[in-house]
Amino acid sequence: MAWFRRVLRLPAHESNIGLVLLFCVISLSFMSVALVWQAQIIASQREAIQWLERLKFGG
């Protein structure tokens, strides 16, 4: 924990900030693609979910 505190107190160099920002942009891009992919999977399962509800409730 003390090492972590020492690292956080060091001034950030411009090159490090650029690398961290690049990493964040790439990570967020992958997460947004994964979110859209999951939304498409859920949307395609909608028909199966409705069929199961009709089966369960007899409607």
Number of C-alpha atoms within 10 A of each C-alpha: 6 7 7 8 9 9 11 10 8 8 7 10 8 9 9 10 11 11 11 12 12 12 12 12 12 12 11 12 12 11 12 12 11 12 12 11 12 12 12 11 11 12 12 11 11 11 11 11 13 11 11 12 12 11 10 9 7 7 7
